[in-house]
Amino acid sequence: MSAESLLENLNERSQHLFKALVEQYIQNGQPVASKALSGYDNINLSPATVRNIMAELEELGLIVSPHTSAGRVPTRQGYRLFVDNLLTVKPLRGPTVEKLRKEMNIEDSTESMINRASSLLSGMSRMAGVVTLPRHEKVILRHIDFLPLTANRVLVILVVNEQEVQNRVIHTERSFSQSELLQTANYLNQEFAGQELDQIREQVLQRMKQERDDMQQIMQMAIQMTNDVVDENNKDYVMAGQTNLMDYSEMANMEKLRQLFEAFNAKRDVLHVLDQSIQAEGMQIFIGEESGYSAFEDCSVVTTPYKVSDEVVGVLGVIGPTRMAYDRVIPLVDVTAKLLGSLLSSE
């Protein structure tokens, strides 16, 4: 059932109580009992009436009782209803905006401003801040060659866009022979010349599922090569404050933390979520499994694109527990994106 349909099933009193429950849980991090809600925020309802309403909310799938607790916590669906329909966003105060502007303007290089923006998002939200580096243009592959060097290094000669030649050295997981590199280069040139560099690796992965076994080795080499080349070409993103997430009790499960930090280190899952954001209009909020990755099932990701001279070149945001203060995080992300875009445009 959609958030709009669920909202239609709630009268004004139920909406008010549900909003109070979510706000109290976000603030305290403890399951909310009916007794605590009955005197919260001018609700003025008896505990029995509150229990009846909470039973309705639970039946609709908006709240759930964790384990044997008498209290209730919002579900992913509950958070979605709250964020889309009941959230009251608090604009950043003037002094906070001025502090952001001054802090980001300390360094004047693009790299320094990106790093500073990530650190400020992390510090002011007490969660993880992430900023992708600017992408000013699409890189179209025209031709690629590989030459083996020493110590698992490979020289990559790229011809991109309008016959622009780029040379770079990548470090591979193992050494490759000249014959292996030639096979890989021939495959990439034949199949993918004329396509965007950062989309080629995804296409190779898709084709691996369909091709015959004797193509697997070449494709595996192609995947590693394109991963290394694209990662070198696209320095991906800057993240700060990952360890802040350990301060939230609901994320203290070591297995969940391990999966989350592995996703951060692998980067691909995070990049896919950020890529969805950069292709969308405005603010994006992924709650729990909406991101499409199990590592983020207890997380929310709040992102928005930033622009340089009216062109979207990157995305920034905050990654934290689903129990985040959305009313504060959303304007923080929005203002930081505008300030970063303005500073980069004036460079």
VEXMILO-53590 format. One line per field, with one value per residue (C-alpha): residue number from 0; residue in one letter; x negated, y negated, z. Coordinates in steps of 0.001 Angstrom, whole numbers. Example, Ala and Ser with C-alpha at 12.3 -4.5 7.8 and 13.67 -1.06 7.14 Angstrom:
num <- [0 1] $
residu <- [A S] $
u <- [-12300 -13670] $
v <- [4500 1060] $
w <- [7800 7140] $
***
This chain:
num <- [0 1 2 3 4 5 6 7 8 9 10 11 12 13 14 15 16 17 18 19 20 21 22 23 24 25 26 27 28 29 30 31 32 33 34 35 36 37 38 39 40 41 42 43 44 45 46 47 48 49 50 51 52 53 54 55 56 57 58 59 60 61 62 63 64 65 66 67 68 69 70 71 72 73 74 75 76 77 78 79 80 81 82 83 84 85 86 87 88 89 90 91 92 93 94 95 96 97 98 99 100 101 102 103 104 105 106 107 108 109 110 111 112 113 114 115 116 117 118 119 120 121 122 123 124 125 126 127 128 129 130 131 132 133 134 135 136 137 138 139 140 141 142 143 144 145 146 147 148 149 150 151 152 153 154 155 156 157 158 159 160 161 162 163 164 165 166 167 168 169 170 171 172 173 174 175 176 177 178 179 180 181 182 183 184 185 186 187 188 189 190 191 192 193 194 195 196 197 198 199 200 201 202 203 204 205 206 207 208 209 210 211 212 213 214 215 216 217 218 219 220 221 222 223 224 225 226 227 228 229 230 231 232 233 234 235 236 237 238 239 240 241 242 243 244 245 246 247 248 249 250 251 252 253 254 255 256 257 258 259 260 261 262 263 264 265 266 267 268 269 270 271 272 273 274 275 276 277 278 279 280 281 282 283 284 285 286 287 288 289 290 291 292 293 294 295 296 297 298 299 300 301 302 303 304 305 306 307 308 309 310 311 312 313 314 315 316 317 318 319 320 321 322 323 324 325 326 327 328 329 330 331 332 333 334 335 336 337 338 339 340 341 342 343 344 345 346] $
residu <- [M S A E S L L E N L N E R S Q H L F K A L V E Q Y I Q N G Q P V A S K A L S G Y D N I N L S P A T V R N I M A E L E E L G L I V S P H T S A G R V P T R Q G Y R L F V D N L L T V K P L R G P T V E K L R K E M N I E D S T E S M I N R A S S L L S G M S R M A G V V T L P R H E K V I L R H I D F L P L T A N R V L V I L V V N E Q E V Q N R V I H T E R S F S Q S E L L Q T A N Y L N Q E F A G Q E L D Q I R E Q V L Q R M K Q E R D D M Q Q I M Q M A I Q M T N D V V D E N N K D Y V M A G Q T N L M D Y S E M A N M E K L R Q L F E A F N A K R D V L H V L D Q S I Q A E G M Q I F I G E E S G Y S A F E D C S V V T T P Y K V S D E V V G V L G V I G P T R M A Y D R V I P L V D V T A K L L G S L L S S E] $
u <- [0 -1372 -2048 866 3262 2067 2555 6169 6728 5592 7791 6240 5935 4161 1801 957 245 -1797 -3880 -4494 -5588 -8093 -9490 -9876 -11617 -13965 -14828 -15313 -16026 -13821 -10548 -7647 -4946 -1325 -1699 -4547 -2522 679 -849 -3150 -2862 715 2155 4260 5680 6113 3585 6402 7306 3640 3307 6263 4790 1378 3021 4502 1113 -495 2174 1424 -2267 -3410 -4809 -6039 -6939 -10611 -11034 -9173 -9140 -5869 -6762 -6604 -9030 -8359 -8733 -10375 -6875 -6121 -9192 -8199 -4733 -6253 -8869 -6514 -3444 -3980 -7517 -7996 -11396 -13244 -15115 -18771 -19287 -21294 -24341 -24502 -24404 -27083 -29252 -28912 -29834 -32929 -34115 -33807 -35568 -38713 -40294 -39957 -40867 -38099 -39488 -39742 -36170 -34851 -36679 -35502 -31877 -31999 -33512 -30965 -28043 -29433 -30225 -26908 -24755 -26859 -26535 -28486 -28846 -29472 -30245 -30973 -33719 -32535 -31949 -32271 -31884 -31169 -34233 -33630 -35992 -37512 -40387 -42284 -45637 -47383 -51147 -52525 -54929 -56650 -55100 -51495 -51325 -49807 -50178 -46797 -46724 -43264 -41901 -38713 -36213 -37598 -40933 -42207 -45024 -45443 -48153 -47840 -49310 -46962 -47788 -46191 -45470 -47870 -50347 -49021 -50915 -51144 -48867 -46187 -46255 -46011 -42972 -41290 -42014 -40728 -37527 -36893 -37671 -35486 -32491 -32482 -34235 -31991 -30383 -30727 -33665 -31835 -29013 -31197 -31966 -28259 -27673 -30534 -29007 -25630 -27137 -29065 -25743 -24872 -28152 -29682 -32305 -35318 -34583 -34498 -38252 -38498 -35447 -36819 -40026 -37958 -35973 -39096 -40690 -37614 -37116 -40692 -40521 -37160 -38182 -41321 -39330 -36463 -37844 -34369 -33447 -34774 -33250 -33766 -32404 -31671 -32578 -29844 -27371 -28778 -27298 -23725 -22495 -20350 -23478 -25642 -25196 -28720 -27601 -25491 -28330 -30741 -28448 -27997 -31716 -32427 -29962 -31765 -35112 -33866 -32226 -30101 -26878 -27280 -28054 -24947 -22747 -24498 -24150 -20393 -20452 -22441 -20039 -16971 -15446 -16142 -16296 -16251 -15616 -16232 -14883 -16121 -15820 -14655 -18341 -18268 -21167 -20924 -23880 -21741 -18564 -18948 -20137 -18646 -20459 -19535 -21071 -20745 -22694 -24952 -25465 -28314 -27139 -23624 -24970 -24571 -28094 -27818 -25745 -26216 -24385 -24251 -24141 -22793 -20346 -16679 -16192 -17779 -16494 -15166 -13917 -17525 -19384 -17293 -17975 -21628 -22103 -20189 -22114 -25504 -24802 -23894 -26946 -29317 -27868 -28138 -31768 -32769 -31015 -32955 -36342] $
v <- [0 -3432 -6198 -8185 -5244 -4712 -8374 -8155 -5445 -7743 -10456 -13646 -12291 -9130 -11155 -13439 -10495 -8654 -11759 -12149 -8518 -8846 -12119 -10656 -7540 -9626 -11740 -8976 -5817 -3784 -1978 -4300 -3036 -4199 -5680 -7903 -9093 -9887 -13020 -13944 -17120 -18067 -14715 -14534 -11090 -8278 -5434 -3105 -5305 -5607 -1797 -1413 -3858 -2199 1167 -339 -1767 1631 3342 919 1839 -1623 -581 2654 4023 5018 8352 8412 4649 3004 9 -465 -1728 -2950 -523 -1446 -2071 -4206 -6357 -6807 -8028 -10340 -11827 -12264 -13597 -14557 -15893 -19531 -20636 -23199 -25770 -26233 -29306 -32219 -31649 -27983 -28914 -31550 -29015 -26596 -29315 -30373 -26828 -25792 -28918 -28290 -26325 -27433 -24306 -22037 -18995 -20905 -22174 -18661 -17249 -20131 -19691 -15979 -16714 -19451 -17209 -14535 -16875 -18734 -15628 -13274 -10711 -9926 -12709 -11860 -14040 -12824 -14606 -16835 -15170 -17878 -15773 -12313 -10291 -8359 -5474 -5555 -3096 -1416 367 2067 2525 4675 3039 4455 5270 5869 2524 1863 -1184 -2145 -4224 -5693 -7566 -9300 -11853 -13687 -11852 -13009 -10687 -9865 -7682 -6281 -3503 -1146 1456 4856 7777 10033 9774 10101 11284 9239 11787 11496 7712 7744 10053 7787 4624 6205 7267 3812 2002 4285 4310 916 -1752 -4813 -4222 -6012 -4740 -4527 -2448 164 2205 2683 3925 6403 7773 8175 9956 12376 13919 14623 15558 19012 20335 19742 15999 15850 15385 12502 10877 11252 9555 6867 6227 5785 3519 1345 1169 -57 -2478 -3939 -4216 -6052 -8290 -8897 -9427 -8430 -10174 -11503 -10171 -11329 -10224 -6551 -5709 -8079 -5345 -3165 -5600 -4546 -1592 -176 92 1685 5174 6094 8158 5285 2846 5187 5375 1608 866 3448 1592 -1669 -99 1600 -1698 -133 73 -3480 -4734 -3065 -4832 -8133 -7605 -7224 -10559 -12467 -11353 -12457 -15866 -17457 -15839 -12028 -10050 -6291 -4599 -1125 1414 -1266 -1656 1864 3120 5294 3506 362 1980 149 -3099 -6123 -8064 -11722 -13214 -16090 -17064 -20105 -22297 -24254 -27014 -25472 -22043 -19079 -17729 -15750 -14739 -15028 -13735 -12063 -8349 -7423 -5222 -5257 -6962 -10185 -13686 -14223 -17704 -18828 -16641 -17628 -21406 -20734 -18691 -21231 -24290 -22543 -21580 -25165 -26600 -24076 -24689 -28448 -28266 -25921 -28116 -31170 -29441] $
w <- [0 -962 1553 91 542 4101 4869 3735 6368 9176 10660 11964 15502 14319 12125 15042 17343 14713 14044 17783 18057 15200 16560 20047 18722 16551 19584 22162 20197 22544 21702 22487 24855 24888 28373 27218 24223 26117 27613 24724 22655 23684 22646 25835 25162 27650 27534 26454 23474 22550 22690 20324 17824 18061 17354 14162 13170 13721 11640 8800 8996 10115 13509 15020 18431 18570 20324 23665 24221 25197 23033 19283 16629 13061 10154 6855 5488 8532 7976 4320 5317 7909 5559 2595 4401 8054 8338 9303 7982 10069 7949 8904 11023 9646 11901 10848 7161 7709 9547 6634 4150 6118 6781 3132 1915 3971 1119 -2469 -4479 -5763 -3950 -677 -932 -1686 1337 3497 2423 3305 6729 7468 6520 8819 11697 11681 11227 13409 10644 7451 4885 1243 -1799 -5340 -7214 -10088 -13448 -16033 -19144 -20443 -21374 -24604 -25345 -28851 -28400 -25570 -25322 -22397 -21912 -19062 -16635 -13545 -10147 -11293 -13031 -16437 -18660 -20114 -23315 -23759 -26748 -25612 -26861 -29912 -30220 -26818 -25679 -21982 -20414 -16918 -14805 -12949 -10286 -10925 -8578 -10505 -13351 -16920 -19964 -23139 -24841 -22142 -22276 -26080 -25926 -23379 -25360 -28591 -26853 -25341 -28610 -30683 -28354 -26629 -28716 -28886 -25484 -22123 -20101 -16768 -18277 -19956 -16841 -16067 -19611 -19326 -16105 -17798 -20800 -18587 -17575 -21192 -22883 -23241 -20843 -23089 -23009 -19201 -18715 -21183 -19627 -16105 -17227 -18973 -15797 -13696 -16300 -16730 -12961 -12521 -15460 -14446 -10784 -11892 -14219 -11770 -8286 -7146 -3923 -646 2575 6146 9506 8837 12433 13670 12757 15521 18067 17198 19244 16436 14267 16959 15509 14424 11423 10089 10650 8861 5825 5805 6021 3328 1097 1857 993 -2177 -3227 -5966 -3911 -2633 -6133 -7550 -4978 -5698 -9449 -8963 -7143 -9744 -12477 -10497 -9896 -6517 -3096 -2908 284 312 3437 4319 1535 -928 -1846 -3273 -1142 1977 3585 3797 5171 8508 6893 5224 2516 1952 -1195 -3611 -6761 -6814 -9853 -11389 -13721 -13798 -14833 -12476 -11913 -8684 -5703 -1952 1070 4455 5274 8687 10564 9531 12898 11670 12314 8785 9688 10267 7760 4712 4946 5852 2669 574 1784 1559 -2062 -2964 -1232 -2815 -6270 -5819 -4648 -7488 -10052 -8893 -9201] $
***
